[in-house]
Amino acid sequence: MRAAVVFVLLFLAVPVLAEQATPPATVEISGVFLAQFKEHPNPKVLNAVRVNADWAMTEGPYSVMNKRETPPGGTKHDYMSLGPYWWPNPKTKNGLPYIRKDGQVNPDFYKISDAREFDKLVSVVHTLGLGYYLTGKEEYATRAVYLLRTWFLNPATRMYPNLKYAQGIPGITPGRGIGIIDTHEMPMLLDGIALISGSPALTAQDKAGLHEWFSQFLKWLVTSKNGQDESNAKNNHGSWYDQQVVGIELFLGDKDQARQVAEAAETKRIALQIKANGSEPLELARTKSFSYSVFNLEALVRLAQEAQHAGVDLWSYRAPNGGSIRSALNYLLPYALGQKKWTHEAIYGVHPGILAEPLLVAAIHYRDAVYLKDAERLERNPNPYTLLLQQEAEDALAQQ
């Protein structure tokens, strides 16, 4: 009896350790960091996440069925968009074939709703995912699942897993490989799914359905002519294609294939696209040269984040010609900070703030306090996601 009492007293004397948060299987933001943040949150950042998630609760639903137009295949279930830089031909009565005006968006691009609705879907699901993971509020996950079911799974509203009618050009083609860039934010949406994966709202049936949808979409990306065309693109389109493919492969659990694509990106993307001084000639040739230089760099930064999960270090890769992710960042930074004047064509000017997010991610991986400081200077109105990146960068620097 006495022994039993002693055992109970000893048991009560042992402190009960709180269960550690399980890192989500995210690829665009560190799941380990999010788990640590959840246990020791910054109240200001957590509140921003909560406020944003509350806003997202009333957004959507989104569906390819909402567009007024019917794609050439005869069903609205197919995604459809217009090439943004293509305009009616002034030399013909019917305006066909359309002609290209690089960097100038035809307002008709916005009349087909699929591209806008997909972008909103990504933003809202990711926002709700962060809200659910960091606060535990089930209503956030429930709403995100409803949006996912509407876009991907519900037979009446789902998108078919292809982009064969993306960025069509009237009088020339119903769709192009270039159109695959319309869904370049897909890995962010996959992170949103990973963030709610622990919620009972996302059922085993939902998970199986999403796995099947993305398996079919990946197969189309890899085997279709449009997909192969985009894979062979040398500029930012090729970078974003790789980022999208690797993100989906990781989501599906195929690390071997993800590793092969990431390894090939060393020469196929970084060495090909970036010169020794960090400039990106294929993007400098565009009418929005600064924006496209940053856009391609952002794709490579996100690809480098994903590649880590497949055991590939693109952050440290330096091409034989000296080009690297870091050299591209260092090339652009003085222009963003106003220390140098951009002399290449930029029909809408230079917008320094767009460099802030890739700079923040680089600050994390290079443990660079100067990058963090400069990113905070460039990002005047940080959203909850960039606030989390700032916190991750601060934590990483504090651990040095």
N, C-alpha and C positions, 0 to 999 in steps of 0.2 A: 504494500500500500504506500509506504513511504517512498519507495523507488518511483512509483507512478506519479506521486506528487512532485518529486524532484524533476522528473522528465517534463511534466507539464510546465513547471516554472521555468525550466531551461528553454522550452519551446517558445514560451511567451516572451522570454528575454531576447530572443533572436530577432533582429529587425526584419520586417517584411520588405523585401525589395520590390519596387514597382516593375511591372513587366515592360521590357524595352519594346519600343515601337519597331515593327518589322519594316525594313526598307522596301519601298515599292520598286517594281522592275521598270523604272523609267530609264530612258536613254538620252533625253535632251537636257535633263537636269538631274543631278546626283540624287539617287534614292537614299543613299547613306546620309547625305546632308539633310534631306527632308525628315528622315527618322530622328536625327539628332535635334533638328529644329523643333520637331513636335514635342520632344521631351523638355526642351529648354527654349521656348519661343521668345522672340522679340515682340512684346505686346503691340507695338506700333505696326509692325509688318503683319502680324496675325490679324489685327483689326482690319487692315487694308484688304487682306485675303477674304475675310468674312463679308465685308461690305460689298466687294466685287461679286462674291458668290450669291449674296442676297439679290443683287441686281440681275444676275444671270437666271434666277429662278423664273422670271417672267418672259424670257426670250425664247423664240421659236414657237412651235417646231419648224424644222426645215425639211424640204423634200424636193427632189428633182421634178416631182409632179406639179410643182407650183408654177413652173414656167408656162407662158402662153404658147410658145412655139413647140412644134413636134419635130424631133430630129429626123434626118433622112431615112433612118431605119424603120420609122413608123410608130415608135413608142416613146413616150416621155420618160420611161424608166432609164433610157440612155442619157448620160450626161452630155451637155451641149454648150458650146460657147463660140464667140466670134473672135477672130484674131484682132487684138486691140488696136494694132497700128495699121489696119487696112481700111481703106476708104473707097467710096464709089468713084469710078473712073469718069472724070469730067469730059472725056473725049467720046463717050458712047452714050446713046440715048437711055439705055437701061442701067448704066453705071457699071456694067460688067466688061471684063473682069476687074475686080477691085485692085487698087494700087497701094503700095506701101509708103507710109510716112513714119519713119522710125521715131519712136518716142512720143508721137502725137496720138492720143487715144481717141478713137471714133466713139462719140457718145452712144452709138447703137450697141456698143459692147455691153453697156449696163442694162440694156433692155432685156437681155436673156439672163434670168435670175440665178442660174445654177452656180456660177463662179462666186457671186456675192454670198449666196446661202451657204455654200461649202465653207467659205472663210469664216462666216459667223458660227457655223457648227463647230469648227475647230476651236475658236476662241471660247465659246460658251461651255463646251464639254471640258476643256482644259481648266477653265475657271472653276467650274463646279467640282472637278476632280481635286484640285488643290483645296477647295473649301471643305470637301468631305474628308480628305486624308488628314488635314491639319486640325479640324474641329470635331470630327466624328458625327456631324449632323447628317442623319440618314436621308433627310429630304433632298440634300444636294445630290447624293448618289442616285436617288430615285428619279429626279428630274433628268440627270445626265443619261440614265438608262433609257428613259422615254425618248429622248432625242436620238440616241444611237439606234434604237429599234426603228424609229420612223425613217431614218436615212438609209440604214443598211439591211434591216431584217423584215419589216412588215411587207408582205406581198403586195399590198395596195400602194405603198409609198416608196419602196426601196429603189435605190440606184443599182443598175446592173454594173457588175465589176469590170468596167472598161472605160476608156476615154477616147474611143475611136472618132467621136464627133467634137472633140475639144479644139478650139481655135481654128474653126473652119474659115475658109476664104470664099465668099460668093464668086462664082464664075471660075474658080480654080480647083478647090478641093473641099470636101465636106468635113475634113478633120486632118490634123497633122501631129507628128511626134512632138513638135514644139508645144502642143497643147497639154502635154503631161505636166508641164510646170504649173498648171492650174491647181494641182493638188500637192504642191511642194511642202505644204504645212502638215501633211498626213502624219509624220512621226510625232508632232505635237499632240494630235488627236489620240494617237496610240498611247502617249504618256497619260492623257486624260483617262483612258480606259484602265491603264495600270494603276492609277491612283484610286479608282473605285473598285478594284478587283476584290477587295476584302469585304465589300458590302453584300448583304443578302439580296439587295435589289438587283444585282447583276447575277442572274441565275446561271446554272450549268448549261442550260439550253441557249441562253444569250451568248455565253462564252464560246460554245461550239459553233453557233451561227456566225459570230464575228470571225472566228478562226477560219471557217470555210470561205467566207466572203473575201478575206484578205489573201487566202491561198489562191483563190481564183484570180483576184486582181493582180497579185504578184506574177502569176503565170502569164497573164496578158501583158504585163509590163515587160517581161523578159522575152517572150516569144513572138509578139506581134511585130509587124513591120514598123508601126509607129513607135513602139518601145525600143526597137533596135536602132531606129533613126535617132532617138533622143540619147540613147546610150553612146552613140558615136559622135554626138555633138561635142565640139571642142571647148565651147565657152561656158557661161554660167548654167546653161541648160543641161549640160552633161554633169556638172557638179551637183545640181539639185536632183537630177535623176538618181545618181549614186546615193545621195543622202536619203532619198525616198525609199529606194530598194533596200538599202542596208537596214533602215529603220523597220521596215516591214519584216525582213528576214529575222531580225532580232525578236520582234514581237511573236513570230511564229516559232521561235526556238531553233532556227537554223543558223547557228553561229559559224559553222564551217563555210557556208556560202557567203555569209556576211563578211567573214575574214578575207575571202578571195576578192570580193569587190573592193573592200577597203585597201587591201595591199596593192591592187592594180591602180588605185587612185594616186599613189605616190608618183608614178610616171605619167599616167593617163590624164591626171588633172593638175597636180601641183607643179611638176616639172615642165609640163606643156604650157601652163597658163601664166606662171609667175617668173619674171626675169630676176636677175641677180639684185637689182635695185628695189625689187618689190612691186614694180608696176605690172599691170595686167593688160597687155596690148590688145587682146580681143575685146576687152570691155572699154578700153580707152578709145576704141574706134566708134563707139556708139554716140548718139547725140546727147545722151544723159550719162556721160562717161564716169562721173564721180559716183552717181547712184548705182550704176551697174558694177563698178569696181567693188563697192561695198557689198552689193548683192551677191556677187560671186564669192567674196571672202566669207560672208555669212554662211553660205552653203558649205564651204570647206571647214569652217569652225564647227558647224553642227555635225558634219560628217566625222570630224575628228572626235567629237564627243561620243558619237555612236561607235566608232571604230575601237575605242577603248574596251568596250564590252565584248569585242571579238578578238581582243589581244593584239591590236595593231596601234602603234603610236605614231599618228600623223602629226602630232604637235611637234615632235623632235625631228621629223624628216626634213632633210635639206637636199635639194636636187643637185646634180652635178654642176648645173649652171649657177647655183647659189640661191635659187628661189625657194621660199618656204612660206608657211602660213604667217610666221612672225615677221618676215621681211615685208610681206604684203600689208600687214597691219601697220608696221613702222613707216611704210611709204605714205599711207593715207593719213596717218595721225596728224602730222604738222598742218595739213590743209584743213582738216576738221577743226583744229584748234586756232586757225587763223594766223599761224606762223608763216605760212607760205600761201601764195595766190595760185589757185587752180587755173591752169592755162589751156586745158583741153575743153572741147565743146561740152557745154552743159546748158541745154536750152531752157531749163527751168531753175538754173542756179545750183549752188551747192548747199546741201542741207546737212550740217555736221552731226545732228542728233542721231542719224541713222547708224552711225558707227558705234554708238554707246553700248548696245547689247553685245555684239561680237567682242568689243573691247573688255567688257565685264567678264565674259566667259574666258577670254585669254588671261585676264588678271588671276582667275582661279587656277588655271592650269600651269601658268608660268610663275605663279607666286610673285606677281609684280605689283608693288604698291603704287608705282607711278601710273600704271594702266588703270588701277582702281580710281585713283584721284582724277585722272583725265576723264574717265567714263562718267563719274559723278558730275563733272563740269558740263559734259555734253548732254546728259540726260536731265532736262529741266523738270519734267513731269513724270517721274518713274511710276510704272504700274506695279501691281503686286508681284508679278513675275520678275521684273527687273529689281524690285526691292529684295526679293529672295536671292537673286544672283549677287546683289551687293553684300548681303549678309553672308552668303557662302564665301565670297572673296575675302571679307573681313576675317571670317573664321579660319580660312586657309592661311592667311598671312599671320594670324596670331599663333598658329601652330608651328611656325618656322623656328 
